[in-house]
Amino acid sequence: MAACALRRGLLSTVSKYNKKPTQRLLSVLDSSSVFEVNRPRLQCRACGLASGVQQRRFMSSRPEGKILETVGVFEAVKQHGKYETGQLFLHSVFGYRGIVLFPWHARLYDRDITPPMSDSKPEPPGAHGSKEVKGKTHTYYQVLIDTRDCPHISQRSQTEAVTFLANHDDSRALYAIPGLDYVSHEDILPYNSTEQAPIQHELFERFLMYNPAKSPPFTPRDTLKAWQEKNHPWLELSDVHRETTENIRVTVIPFYMGMREAQNSHVYWWRYCIRLENMGSEVVQLRERHWRIFSLSGTLETVRGRGVVGREPVLSKEQPAFQYSSHVSLQAPSGHMWGTFRIERTDGSHFDVRIPPFSLESNKDDKAPPAGYTF
């Protein structure tokens, strides 16, 4: 959250000056980053501040922060439309640098939005999980993460990656392509750079080429188009589910990964990405998880455990979000998952945060296995 801490300090300092353009370097506890202020323009959603300034971000090439490397200049946030392939950005919550590969249009099922009275039906007591939620179209992006920023994304369980099922003749069950992420439109803080290779990732030059005549100046290579088309069934983001309980918002994105045969039966695999966000000011910590997994074969499994992916993350105003991915397999082509997270307050009291129910659906046309690094 270095970027967010810097924005908070920067905005509070800018307010002390008049509206004339100023140039002022600010340092914070994390001396690896500073900003140069140009003129009012942006807002930082992660910090919850709506003053906003157009800023130039600098990243130190050494821990002591004595040598500064220019990254780029922020652009205006797009309120309408979508960002194009090759758009550079900072993640407004996690602070990493990235570049847009291509957009996805998902259906967002937000249980926090109350349907009109004419559309709502009375629910029996305790039937919260069964209420009908209408989806709306929302734009997400497949992006590459700058590998230089990966070690600093401390509020995540790991640097985000996209996992695939290995080929049938591969001894591995799963393999991952690190540094790939799915980013919501509102999490994009766009910027531009004069560098021909502003993002460090092993797929950057395979997927994109520099073209100064274009805006943004990074255009897709044929390898990116071919990779997207070949892996579309396993990359596609179709449904997003969101629900808030006592200022803790949980967002779930499920992905179908494919089917494999095991011991004369079919096993269907899904990956799901979960993001928890503390929308309030109280410091809380995730302590337990409780899952219910229903399979079309008629089985209902209950899973309880400490934390998630071996961690018990703290959600505070300084680090309000935590994101992780996990996997589930069923011996049926579809099912459902839902559950709760047990959250602890600083005074030792607990409350349960609902995980919105989501479907596990398999693709009807299960084609060739994913291509992964094959070009």
N, C-alpha and C positions, 0 to 999 in steps of 0.2 A: 504493500500500500504506500510505497514511497511517493508515487506520483500524486496520490490523493492527499497525503500529508503536505506535500509541497504546494498543492493548489489551495489548501486551506490557509496556509501561512501566507501565500502570495496574495490571496484575495483580501485578507485582513490588512495586509500592508498597503495594497493599492488604494483601499478606501481612505487612507490617511492623506492621500495626495490629490491634487486637483485633476481635472479631466485632460490636461495636456499630456501627450505621449511621453512616457518616461522609460528609461532603461535602468533596471535595478536587478542585481543578482542577489538571490536569497539562498542561504544554506540552512539545512535542518540537521537533525540528528543523524539521518542517513546521508552522509556527505557524498554519496555516489551520484547525486542528481541535483541540478539546479535549473531554474527557469529564467528566461529573459522576457520581460513584459514588453509588448508592443502597443496594443490598443484593445479596448473592450470588444469582446466578441462571443466567447464560449461560456458554457456553464458546466459544472462538474456534477453529474448525477450521483456519483459515488459518495461525494462529500456532503450532498444535500444542500449545497450552496448555489444560488441562482444569480449571482452577480456576473461571473464569467469574464474572462479576458482572453484575447488571442495571445498565445504564449509560444515561445520557442523553447524546446526542451533540449537540455544538454545531458549527456551521459558520460560519466567519468570513465576513463580507461584504466584507472588504478583505484584501489580501495581508499587511498587517502584523499582522493578527489582533487588533486593538484593539476591534473591534465584533463581538459574538457574537450569532448568531441561533439560537434554539432550534429543533432539528429534531424531537425526540420522545423517547419512552421505550421501551426495549426490552421486548418481551414474551417469554414462555416459548417456547422452540423446540418445535415439534410433532414428537414422536417417532413418532406414529401419525396416520393420516389425512392430509388435504391442506389446503393453504391456499386460502382462497376468493378470488374476484375482489375486487379492491380492497385486498388486504393490502399494506401498506407494508413494505419490508424494506431491509436493507443486504446487499450481496453479500459473503459471508464471505471470498472470495479477492480480488476486485477492488475492494471497498470502496465501490462507487457506491450511491446511493439509487435505488430503483425501486419499482414497483407491479405486482402480479400482474393480468394480464388474464384468463387462463384456463389450466387445466392440460392437459397431454398425458400419456397413458399410453404409454410406450415399452417396447420389448423391449431390455434391456441384455445384451449379449454380452460377458461379462468373461472374458478369457482368462487372468487371474491366478487364477481359481478352478479348482482341480483337481477334475475329476469323480470320483465314487466309482469304486472299482476295478471294480465290476460293470458300470459304464457305459463304462469306458475301453477302447480298443482299442490293441494295440501298433502303434507307428508306425515306419516305416523311417527310417534315418538321414537327417537333413536335411528331414524332412517336417513341421516345426513348423507351417508355415502351413496344413496341411490338417487339423489336429486339430479334432474336432467340439466345438463350444461350445454349451451350452444357454442360451437367453435367459431372463431373469426380468423381470417387470414392474417398472418404475421410473417415478416421477413426475417430470416436468419441467414448467416453466411458461413460457408466453409472457408477457413483461414489457415495460414501458416503462422506459427509463433516464432519470433526471433529466439534462437537458441541461447543467445547471450543473456536473455532475461529469465530463462527457465529456472536457474538456481534461486532466483529472488521471489518466485511466486510461492511464498511460504504458507499462505492461507489455503493452498490446495493440498490434496493428498499426494499428488504428483503432477508433473507437467502433463497437460491433457494429451491424449493419444487416441487414435481410432484403431480399434482392434478388429481383426478378421478371423474367421475360421481358416485353418490351414487346409491345403489341398488334401484330398482323400489319401494320397500316398505319402503324406508328410507325417512324421511321428509326433509333431507338436500339435496340441489341440488348438492353440491360439497364437497369433502373432500380431504385433502392433506397429503402427507407423507413428512415432512420437512427433509432437509439435504440430499436430492437427487439432483444430478446435471448431466448435459451432458457436457463433456469436450472434446475439440478438441485435437488431438494428439500433436500438437505443443505447447499446453498450459501445458503439463505435464513436471515437473522437478522431475525426480524419485529420491528417496532416500531409504535407508534401515535403519532398527532399530532392536535392540536386545530385545525390549519389546514384550511381548506376546499379549498385547492389546494396541497398539500405537494410535489407533483412538477411540475416545469416541463418540459412536452413539448407540442408542438402538437396531439397527438392526445388529451391527457389529458381535456379538457373535451368533446371529441367522443365519447369512449368511456365516460366515467364521470361520475356525478353524486353530489353530496354529500347524504347522508341520515343525520343524526345518530341516528336511531332504530335504525339497523342496526349490526351489528358484523361486519366492519369497516364504517366509515361511508361507503364509496364503492361504489355499486352500478352495474351495467352499464346503459348506455343501449341502446335498440334498434339504434342504429348499430353498436355493438360486436358484437351478436349477428348482425346482417346481414352485417357485414364478415367475421366468423369463418366463417359458413356459406358465403359466396360464395367465399372464398379458401381453404377447408379443404384442397383437394388440394395446394396449394402451400405451405401453412403446416405441415401435419401432420408431426409428428416421430414416426417409427415405430420405427427401429432406432438403437441406440447401441452402439458397439464400443470396447472398452478393453483395453489391454495395457501391462504395465510391464516395462522392461528396465533393469537396474542402477539402480533407484530413479527412473527417468524414466518417468512414466506418460503415455501418449498416448490421448486419447479422440477418436473420430471420429463425427460425426453427418452422414449424407448426406440431402439433400433433392432430390426430383424437381421440376424447374421447368417442364417442358412440352416440346413438340415444335414445331419450325418447319421450313418447307420452304425449301430453298436449292439452287439449280441442279438442279432436278428430283430432289432426294433429300430424305429426312427426316433432320433433325438433332435429337437428343434431348439435353437439357441437365439437368445436376445442379449443385447447390451443395453443398459440404461444409465443415463447421466442424471445426476441429482445435484441441484444447487440449493443451498440454504442461505437465506439472507435475513439479517437482523434489521428490520425496518424501524426499530425503536432506539432508545438511548440506553436501555438497561443491558448490562453485561450478562451473558448467559453461556452455558456450556452444554453441548450434546453429550449425553451419558449412555443412552441405550437406544437400540432399534428393535422394532417389533413388526415383522412382515407377515402377511397372509398371501399365499400364492395358490390360486385356483387354476387347475388344468381342465381342459375340455374332456379329458379322459375320466373326470369325476373325482379326482384327488384334491384335497385341500391341505396344504402344508403350512405350518406355523414356524417361523424362524425368529428367535430372540438372541440378543447378544449385546456385548459392551461396545459402544461407539460404532464407528463405521470405518471400514478398511484399516483397522488397527489403530485408529485415532479417535480422540474425544475433543473435537475442535471447540475453541472459544470464539464466540461471535460478539464483537465489541464495536463501538463506534469507529475505532481506528481500523479494524479488520472485520467488516460486517458480513463477509460472505465466505462460504466454503463450498467447494465443488469436487465431486468425485464420480467415478464410473465403476460399475460392477456388471456381473453377468448372471443370467439365469437360464436353465434348460428345462424343457418339458418333453414328455413323451406323447405330445399331442400338438397339432398345428396351431393351437390358440389357447389363450387363458387370460387371467386377470391378476393384477397385483395391487395391494393397498396396505396401509399400515400406519404406524405412528413412530415419532422420535420422542424419547423422554429427555426433556430439557431441564437443567438445574439453574436456579437463580443464585446470586451471590449469598443470599441468606440461608441457602440450603434447601429451600422449598423446590418442588418440581411441578411441571405441567407437561401434558402430552401435546405434541404438534402433529396434526394430521398430514399424512402423505396422500395426495390426491389419487384416487383409483385410476388405473390406466390399463388399457388392453394390450395384450401380447398377440399380435397377428402375424402370420407368416405370409410371405408372398405366394400367390397362387402359381405363378410361373417360375418355379425354382430352377434357374438356368445354371450356367457354368459357375464354378467356384470363383470367388473374388480374385482379382488379378494382383492386388498388392503392388509390389514394385515392378511388375512386368510392364514394359513399354513397347 
